[in-house]
Amino acid sequence: MSTTTITVLMGGPDAEHEVSVQSGSRVAEALAGFDDFAVRSRIIPRTDRPDRDALAAMLDEDACDAVFPVLHGPWGEGGPLQRMLESIGRPFVGCGADAAAIAMDKLTSKRTAAIAGLPTPDAVEVVAGRPIP
């Protein structure tokens, strides 16, 4: 039986760093319960946004087969991290960078759903300093 090495990424530079560490720890713990997974946990510091090369080096050091990102906020779940993982050719759990960016922008998500023919409730974009229509 072959073992798949998974690196669980958590933490990161966004405001929900601590929640991400809690969530990521739970994911790593759950994955470790399977005999066919070797699990590595990586906490990205609150003050760090690793660049492409630093991320690739970290994942190479873990010799991981796939990444399970459990980061919250714009950098970790809004496309930038996913774009880096795509650029280094590392398989990961979740949607790709473009879908992540759309999902993070609620008005763009609504417009995308409407274009696909899905019903959505009425909405108004609220911008600071502008009166609400």
CORMO-V98092 format. One record per residue. N is the residue number from 1. RES is the residue in one small letter. PHI is phi in whole degrees, -180 to 180 (999 if undefined). Layout:
n=N res=RES phi=PHI
n=N res=RES phi=PHI
This chain:
n=1 res=m phi=999
n=2 res=s phi=-92
n=3 res=t phi=-105
n=4 res=t phi=-99
n=5 res=t phi=-94
n=6 res=i phi=-118
n=7 res=t phi=-100
n=8 res=v phi=-94
n=9 res=l phi=-94
n=10 res=m phi=-149
n=11 res=g phi=88
n=12 res=g phi=91
n=13 res=p phi=-84
n=14 res=d phi=-85
n=15 res=a phi=-60
n=16 res=e phi=-95
n=17 res=h phi=-51
n=18 res=e phi=-64
n=19 res=v phi=-63
n=20 res=s phi=-63
n=21 res=v phi=-64
n=22 res=q phi=-64
n=23 res=s phi=-63
n=24 res=g phi=-62
n=25 res=s phi=-63
n=26 res=r phi=-67
n=27 res=v phi=-62
n=28 res=a phi=-61
n=29 res=e phi=-63
n=30 res=a phi=-66
n=31 res=l phi=-66
n=32 res=a phi=-66
n=33 res=g phi=-75
n=34 res=f phi=-100
n=35 res=d phi=-65
n=36 res=d phi=-93
n=37 res=f phi=-119
n=38 res=a phi=-104
n=39 res=v phi=-113
n=40 res=r phi=-115
n=41 res=s phi=-108
n=42 res=r phi=-130
n=43 res=i phi=-99
n=44 res=i phi=-82
n=45 res=p phi=-58
n=46 res=r phi=-58
n=47 res=t phi=-93
n=48 res=d phi=-121
n=49 res=r phi=-125
n=50 res=p phi=-58
n=51 res=d phi=-80
n=52 res=r phi=-54
n=53 res=d phi=-67
n=54 res=a phi=-66
n=55 res=l phi=-65
n=56 res=a phi=-61
n=57 res=a phi=-63
n=58 res=m phi=-62
n=59 res=l phi=-73
n=60 res=d phi=-66
n=61 res=e phi=-61
n=62 res=d phi=-77
n=63 res=a phi=51
n=64 res=c phi=-85
n=65 res=d phi=-91
n=66 res=a phi=-154
n=67 res=v phi=-115
n=68 res=f phi=-115
n=69 res=p phi=-77
n=70 res=v phi=-130
n=71 res=l phi=-112
n=72 res=h phi=-112
n=73 res=g phi=102
n=74 res=p phi=-58
n=75 res=w phi=-73
n=76 res=g phi=-83
n=77 res=e phi=-128
n=78 res=g phi=-105
n=79 res=g phi=123
n=80 res=p phi=-59
n=81 res=l phi=-64
n=82 res=q phi=-62
n=83 res=r phi=-64
n=84 res=m phi=-66
n=85 res=l phi=-62
n=86 res=e phi=-63
n=87 res=s phi=-69
n=88 res=i phi=-98
n=89 res=g phi=71
n=90 res=r phi=-97
n=91 res=p phi=-62
n=92 res=f phi=-147
n=93 res=v phi=-82
n=94 res=g phi=111
n=95 res=c phi=-79
n=96 res=g phi=-74
n=97 res=a phi=-62
n=98 res=d phi=-64
n=99 res=a phi=-65
n=100 res=a phi=-63
n=101 res=a phi=-65
n=102 res=i phi=-64
n=103 res=a phi=-63
n=104 res=m phi=-72
n=105 res=d phi=-95
n=106 res=k phi=-64
n=107 res=l phi=-70
n=108 res=t phi=-65
n=109 res=s phi=-60
n=110 res=k phi=-63
n=111 res=r phi=-63
n=112 res=t phi=-63
n=113 res=a phi=-64
n=114 res=a phi=-64
n=115 res=i phi=-62
n=116 res=a phi=-78
n=117 res=g phi=88
n=118 res=l phi=-86
n=119 res=p phi=-69
n=120 res=t phi=-136
n=121 res=p phi=-72
n=122 res=d phi=-60
n=123 res=a phi=-148
n=124 res=v phi=-134
n=125 res=e phi=-83
n=126 res=v phi=-105
n=127 res=v phi=-120
n=128 res=a phi=-54
n=129 res=g phi=87
n=130 res=r phi=-111
n=131 res=p phi=-65
n=132 res=i phi=-76
n=133 res=p phi=-66
